[in-house]
Amino acid sequence: IEALDAIRGLRERAAPRLLAILGASGAGKSSFLRAGLLPRLARDDQNFLPLPVIRPERAALRGDDGLIASIDAAFAKLGSAQPRARVRNAVQGGGEAVRDLLRSLVSAAVTKTLAREPPMLVIAIDQAEELFAADGAEEGEQLLAILRDLVKADALPTLVLFTIRSDSYDALETAKPFEGMRQHAFPLLPMPRGAYQTIIEGPAARLANTARRLSIEPQLTEHLLKDVDKGSGSDALPLLAFTLEQLYLDYGSGGA
């Protein structure tokens, strides 16, 4: 709720709009962004238009989860698919060309949702520390320059969200493309130990009265909690997420 309030507050402010979600490795930043913030913003389609999440890895522009793929998927989701070459050419043309393309995306969203006014674009970059890794720095800097051009004025209202490790935030805060631009930080505290049972059982509980009903044996929850308590440290949450995903893929179709 606090993060949503912060985003709504930024929507009412003048540009630039930059929000960094900070936390230690394994604090749940990606889940907070992907399963928490963005689905809620997407449901508020009269006010927000989130693009699919960008994951820089080694190619922040051209990678499988780069900017080109994100814009391409956003158009397709609205039923207004564009030639991939048009998207690629716009990205190669820099911030102004990308803004012109994204105006078309916003127009398609208004047509689909019948919004009274254009929604604010939300561009999310997950694990932003990868922007500064040596093997991806060139495209990372190009992406930051495009984002700077998008957020520096209100010609097309845009919010950029980053998730980034706390120990890497200095690189983002001092990034040359954002020089002189204010950034807002939202610290994400480590997951309380008592919350892990809810993480395990909560999603299944939400399916209780649906056709996708899923039961979890109490012994499984107990075993997983014991593993967490053994001292997995900052790796506990990602390891738990991976384990639950594998269990769901292997057994979920059977409803238990």
C-alpha positions in Angstrom: 0.0 0.0 0.0 2.8 2.4 0.8 4.5 1.8 -2.5 1.2 2.3 -4.4 0.6 5.5 -2.5 4.1 6.7 -3.4 3.5 5.9 -7.1 0.1 7.7 -7.1 1.8 10.7 -5.4 4.5 10.7 -8.2 1.7 10.6 -10.8 0.5 13.9 -9.5 3.9 15.5 -9.5 5.8 17.1 -12.3 8.5 15.2 -14.2 10.9 13.5 -13.6 9.4 10.4 -12.0 12.0 7.9 -11.0 11.4 5.4 -8.2 14.0 2.8 -7.0 12.9 -0.2 -4.9 15.9 -1.0 -2.7 16.6 -4.2 -0.8 19.2 -6.7 0.1 19.8 -9.7 -2.2 16.9 -12.1 -1.7 14.6 -9.6 0.0 11.9 -10.2 -2.6 12.3 -7.1 -4.8 11.4 -8.9 -8.0 8.3 -10.6 -6.5 7.3 -7.3 -5.0 7.4 -5.6 -8.4 6.1 -8.4 -10.6 3.5 -10.0 -8.4 2.6 -7.0 -6.3 2.9 -3.6 -7.8 2.5 -4.1 -11.5 -0.6 -6.2 -11.5 -2.3 -3.6 -9.3 -1.3 -0.8 -11.5 -2.4 -2.8 -14.6 -5.9 -3.1 -13.0 -6.1 0.6 -12.7 -5.9 1.0 -16.5 -7.6 4.4 -16.4 -4.5 5.8 -14.8 -1.6 3.6 -15.5 -0.2 1.6 -18.5 2.6 -0.7 -17.4 4.9 -2.2 -20.0 6.1 -5.8 -19.5 9.1 -5.9 -17.2 12.6 -5.2 -18.6 15.3 -7.5 -17.3 18.7 -6.1 -18.6 21.0 -9.1 -18.3 23.6 -8.5 -21.0 21.4 -6.8 -23.5 19.1 -4.2 -22.0 17.8 -3.1 -25.4 17.9 -6.2 -27.7 17.7 -9.0 -25.2 14.8 -11.4 -24.8 13.5 -9.2 -21.9 14.9 -5.9 -23.2 13.2 -2.7 -24.2 12.4 -3.8 -27.7 10.7 -6.9 -26.5 8.8 -5.0 -23.8 7.4 -2.5 -26.3 6.6 -5.1 -28.8 4.7 -7.2 -26.3 2.8 -4.1 -25.0 1.5 -3.4 -28.5 0.5 -7.0 -29.0 -1.3 -7.1 -25.7 -3.5 -4.2 -26.8 -4.3 -5.9 -30.1 -2.2 -3.3 -32.0 0.9 -5.3 -32.9 3.6 -3.3 -34.7 6.4 -4.6 -37.0 9.3 -5.5 -34.9 11.5 -3.5 -37.3 9.5 -0.3 -36.4 10.1 -0.9 -32.7 13.8 -1.6 -33.3 14.3 1.5 -35.4 12.6 3.7 -32.8 14.9 2.3 -30.1 17.9 2.9 -32.3 16.7 6.4 -32.9 16.9 7.3 -29.2 14.5 8.8 -26.7 12.6 11.1 -28.9 11.8 8.4 -31.4 10.8 6.0 -28.6 8.5 8.7 -27.2 6.7 9.1 -30.6 6.2 5.3 -30.7 4.9 5.1 -27.2 2.4 7.8 -27.9 0.9 5.4 -30.4 0.8 2.8 -27.6 -1.0 5.1 -25.2 -3.5 6.0 -27.9 -4.2 2.3 -28.5 -4.7 1.9 -24.7 -7.2 4.9 -24.6 -9.1 3.4 -27.4 -9.3 0.0 -25.7 -10.1 1.2 -22.2 -12.2 4.3 -23.1 -10.1 6.2 -20.5 -11.0 9.8 -20.0 -7.4 10.9 -20.3 -4.2 9.2 -21.3 -2.8 6.9 -18.7 0.7 7.3 -17.4 3.3 4.9 -18.8 5.1 2.7 -16.3 8.4 1.3 -17.4 9.9 -1.2 -14.9 13.5 -2.4 -14.9 14.1 -5.5 -12.7 17.5 -6.2 -11.2 18.8 -2.9 -12.4 22.3 -3.6 -11.1 22.8 -5.5 -14.3 22.7 -2.2 -16.2 26.2 -1.5 -14.8 27.8 -4.9 -15.3 30.8 -4.8 -17.6 29.3 -7.2 -20.2 26.1 -5.2 -20.5 27.2 -1.7 -19.8 26.9 -0.4 -23.4 23.3 -1.2 -23.9 22.6 -0.4 -20.2 23.8 3.2 -20.7 21.8 3.5 -23.9 18.7 2.4 -22.1 19.3 4.9 -19.3 19.7 7.7 -21.9 16.4 6.7 -23.4 14.7 6.6 -20.0 16.2 10.1 -19.2 14.6 11.5 -22.4 11.3 10.0 -21.5 11.0 11.2 -18.0 12.7 14.6 -18.2 9.5 16.4 -19.3 5.8 15.8 -19.3 5.4 15.5 -23.1 4.4 11.9 -22.4 3.9 11.3 -18.6 6.2 8.4 -17.7 7.2 6.7 -14.5 10.3 4.5 -14.4 10.6 1.9 -11.6 13.8 0.1 -10.8 14.5 -2.8 -8.5 18.1 -2.8 -7.4 20.2 -4.2 -4.6 20.9 -1.6 -1.9 24.7 -2.1 -2.3 24.4 -1.2 -6.0 22.1 1.8 -5.7 25.1 4.2 -5.8 25.7 3.3 -9.4 22.1 4.2 -10.3 21.9 7.3 -8.1 25.1 8.7 -9.7 24.4 7.5 -13.3 25.5 10.2 -15.7 22.2 10.2 -17.7 20.3 11.0 -14.6 22.6 13.8 -13.4 20.6 16.5 -11.7 17.4 14.4 -11.7 15.7 13.6 -8.4 15.2 10.0 -7.6 12.8 8.6 -5.0 13.9 5.5 -3.0 11.5 2.9 -1.5 13.4 0.6 0.9 12.1 -3.0 1.0 12.8 -4.5 4.4 13.9 -8.2 4.7 11.0 -10.7 4.9 10.0 -11.5 8.5 10.4 -15.1 9.4 6.8 -15.4 10.4 5.7 -14.5 6.9 7.1 -17.5 5.1 4.1 -19.7 5.9 1.8 -17.2 4.3 4.1 -17.1 1.3 3.8 -20.9 1.0 0.1 -21.3 1.6 -1.4 -17.9 0.7 -1.5 -18.4 -3.1 -3.2 -21.8 -2.7 -5.7 -20.3 -0.3 -6.8 -17.8 -2.9 -7.8 -20.6 -5.2 -9.9 -22.4 -2.6 -13.3 -21.6 -4.2 -12.2 -21.8 -7.9 -11.9 -24.6 -10.4 -8.1 -24.4 -9.9 -8.3 -25.5 -6.3 -4.9 -26.5 -4.8 -4.2 -28.1 -1.5 -0.9 -28.2 0.4 -0.1 -30.9 2.9 0.7 -29.4 6.3 3.8 -31.7 6.5 5.2 -30.0 3.4 4.8 -26.5 4.9 6.4 -27.7 8.1 9.4 -29.2 6.1 9.9 -26.0 4.1 9.8 -23.8 7.2 12.4 -26.0 8.9 14.6 -25.6 5.8 14.2 -21.8 6.1 15.0 -21.8 9.8 18.2 -23.7 9.1 19.7 -20.4 8.2 19.5 -19.9 4.4 20.0 -16.2 5.0 19.4 -13.9 2.1 18.9 -16.9 -0.2 15.8 -18.2 1.6 13.2 -16.4 -0.4 14.5 -17.1 -3.9 15.2 -20.7 -3.0 11.7 -21.1 -1.6 10.2 -19.6 -4.7 12.2 -21.9 -6.9 11.2 -25.0 -4.8 7.5 -24.0 -4.9 7.6 -23.5 -8.6 9.1 -26.9 -9.2 6.6 -28.6 -6.9 3.7 -26.8 -8.7 5.0 -27.8 -12.1 5.4 -31.4 -11.0 2.3 -31.9 -9.0 0.0 -28.8 -9.4 -2.1 -30.3 -12.2 -3.3 -33.0 -9.7 -4.7 -30.3 -7.4 -2.4 -31.3 -4.4 
